[in-house]
Amino acid sequence: MSSLLNDETLPRLGILGLGAMGEPMAQRLLAAHGSVVVHARSPRPTLVAAGATWAATPRELAATSDAVLVMLPDLPELRAALDGPDGLLAGAGDLLLMIGSTSSPVGVRDLAIELAQATDGRVHVVDCPVSGGVDGATDGTLSIMLGGTDADAARAAALLAPCGTPVHLGPLGAGEVAKACNQLVVAATITALGEATELAARSGLDLEALWTLLAGGYAGSRLLETRKSRLVAGDDSPSGAAKYMVKDLGFAADIADATGIHAALLPALRCIFDEIVTAGLGDRDISVTRRLTAQR
């Protein structure tokens, strides 16, 4: 692995979390910016071989970065990486923390207040959840939803532009609200696609021909484009894990409650994805909605 160096060649962008989304994003950011520092639970030799610098701890990551993109599942995982002698805060100077997880907007705002107080304002926070899946991360076509001050969001947008299209949507937490809206639409769409696919299959239709035809009409969507082959083949092998939708829809429900929205579709979608997890299918791709329909 590359070692950390104490000179002016230190990368200024750090990435914490190199899972299904974090690693391809890191590849694109490395190619665009020329250098990144990375840290995850397990080594990533491919990234290091490509030129990334490996930080042994979150503290080392923060000490060698002016901005850190966090691609962890949620805020509890981030909080675990912040504290302690090897935590991010132990190594942080002036730092822009870019939270890419799908999280509670209230939780993000509360964390930002805590960090500002604990660091005398040295750590700034933006929320930057993304949509587009692993293929979008790989191709650099993600939708990046930014929340924060104008200055912080502008810095984040410049850093993250190689991964897709960053748009500043409002104050801190706005990105998370946008992601909750996104997940509501995604959950509804993949549920409809799964049920419709099984309905057509049991009716003897050619699924490939069906979805190729319908993709040109109002039923067409980016989700259908990326999941068509999986739905047709009944392939829900792990990719975008369905279990995370339970958390995401929970945040959407919290926002609905806070804004006085009496949603009709949201409770039904939460029940469906709860059922997926209860059935032991939570680690499958979200196209598992076809399998769920078949098993009922």
Secondary structure, DSSP 8 states (H G I E B T S, - for coil): ------STT--SEEEE--STTHHHHHHHHHHHHS--EEE-SS--HHHHHHT-EE-SSHHHHHHT-SEEEE--SSHHHHHHHHSSTTSHHHH-SSEEEEE-S---HHHHHHHHHHHHHHTTT-EEEEE--EESHHHHHHHT-EEEEEES-HHHHHHHHHHHGGGEEEEEEESTTHHHHHHHHHHHHHHHHHHHHHHHHHHHHHTT--HHHHHHHHTTSTT--HHHHHHHHHHHHT---SSSBTHHHHHHHHHHHHHHHHTT---SHHHHHHHHHHHHHHTT-TTSBGGGHHHHHHH-
